[in-house]
Amino acid sequence: QVQLVESGGGLVQAGGSLRLSCAVSGRIFMINGMGWYRQAPGKQRELVAGIGRSGSTNYADSVKGRFTISRDSAENTVYLQLNSLKPEDTAVYYCNAEVNAVHYWGQGTQVTVSS
């Protein structure tokens, strides 16, 4: 069974940093795109950053220059480095990965940024 396990969320002050990790485990034949999404209370879930199999990346305008997505294909892990955090970054962050042509979601990890 494919599983996505996230770690690294927490409570930080504005201007601080966090590093989120998401490890994919299970019966894996192929992983294509991987990404991070977030959802704040009363808001729609949005793509924060994505990374393709080739290493190409894309970011939401609100996080460009502050967040960095990367992946370690050998370890089937995707990371999100969050710098210069703002209170408006507060949300549940979800990992997503296309594994064996099926999209899987992590359970989410809370990121809270205090002012």
N, C-alpha and C positions, 0 to 999 in steps of 0.2 A: 504494500500500500504506500503510495506516494504521500509524503508529509512535508510541510514547510514549517520550520521552527524558527521563530524570531527572538531576538534578544537585543538589549541595549537601550530600551526606552527608559524614561525616568523624568524626574522633576529638575529643572535647571532654571537659572536666572537669565533674564534677557542678556544677550551678548555671549552666552555660553555655547558649548558644543556638546554634541552627542554623536555616537557612531552606532548605527543599527546594522545588525547582521541577520541574514536569513539563509539557513542551510536546508537544502532539499535532500531528502533521503527516500529510500525505497527502491523499487524496481524501475530503474531509469535507463531508457534506451537513448533518449535525445531530449535536450533542453534547448528551446529556441529563445524567445525573448523573456526577459525578467524585468520586474519593475517594482516600484514603491508607489502606493496610493495613500491618501489620507482622507479622513472624514471628520469634520468638526460638527458639534451639535447644531442642528438646524441647517446644515449645509450638505450639498451633494458630494459624493465621493469623487475625488479628482486624482488624476495622474500627477504625481510629483516628479518622478524621473523614471526613465526606461532605458534599458540597454539591450541591444540586439546580439545575436549570436556572433556577428562580426566585430562587436565592440562599439558600434555606433551608439550614441547617447542622445537623449532629448530631455528637456527640463521644462517644467512649468515656469512661466515668466516670473512668478512671484518668488522663485527660489534660485534663479540663475545667478551665478556668482557667489552663492552661499553654500549650496549643497553639491555634493559630488557622488555620483553612482559609479560603482565598479563591480566587477565579478571575477571570481576565481573558478574557471571552468573545471579544473582538476578536482576541486573540492565541492563543486556544485553549490556555490555560495555567492550571494549578492550582498553588497554593502551599500549603505548610504551614510555619508559623512555630512552632518548637519552643523554648520558654523554660523556664527552671528545670529543666533536664534532670536526670534521676536515673539511676543505674546500671540500674535496671529498665526504662528506656526503650531499652536496647541491643537492637537487632534489625535485620533487613533490612526496609527500608521499600519498599513497592511502590505505584506509582501505578496507578489503574484508571480507565477512562473508558468510558462507553457511547457509541460512535461508530457512526452509521448503524444503530442498533438492535442492535449487537454489542458485547460487552464485550471490551476489550483491556487487557493488562497490560504495564507496564514491566518491565525486567529486574531491578529492585531496586537500592537503594543502601544501603550499610552505614552505620548510625549506632552508634557506640560511645561510651559514657559511662563515664569512669573515676571511681573514688571517691578 
